[in-house]
């Protein structure tokens, strides 16, 4: 009896995102043409593809940072016309303000939204603890390692309870050990958040670890190359749909899935 309630809660909390015949590019350079994609509320969708395939461009369009040349991007049925606090971005570069402490960096989006000081401090300290940085609240970014700074960025992105979290290769600049730690942390955090997550990476293993579905972008448009949980969406081009094991844990054999995605690439 409890499962339907959980699904309803996830649908209410996460954004439904749709790309309808979206064409994207910069200047005269076309990156993607006629992309169709449905992202279900609460889904973790990972986009993989080679350099230049348009992974980050799709993310920027969903964030409202890039207007489509054709087609439209919808968030909960409403056309995306610009950035929104309901769609939080997490970048590879942590983009922390160097003169603000960890706590004040995490508080920043709440302050911009006019959240009272006591409430934003409580939310910031809660998320700082959840990402494993309790005791570091008063440190400046220059006093933190790369992995710690990414933890701060993750806390800052989630403190405002966004309905979608858009992550652009957030662990790409980290060493292998720190990257693994951040992947495990993200999995733990995703169990607690109801937001829709769109995660961009070029790492197939990272995609298989994190995703409900994996979308492969080649040089000629978008392909679905992974699926889990019953959420299907339209796509440009011809692709295949593969199950991603659940629960997503590092010790599951993904050799066949990995090979199929690499073949799609």
Buried (B, 14 or more C-beta within 10 A) or exposed (E): EEEEEEEEEBBEBBBBBBBBBBBBBEEEEEBBBBBBBBBBBBBBBBBBBEEEBBBBBBBBBBBBBBEBBEBBBBBBEEEBEEEBEBBBBBBBEBEBEEEBBBBBBBBBBBEEEEBEEEEBBBBBBBBBEBBBBEEBBEBBBEEBEBBBBBBBBBBBBBBBBBBBBBBBBBBBBBEEEBBBBBBEBBBEBBEEBBBBBBBBBBBBBBBBBBBBBBBBBBEEBBBBBBBBBEBEBBBBBEBBBBEBEEEBEEEEEBEEBBEBBEEBB
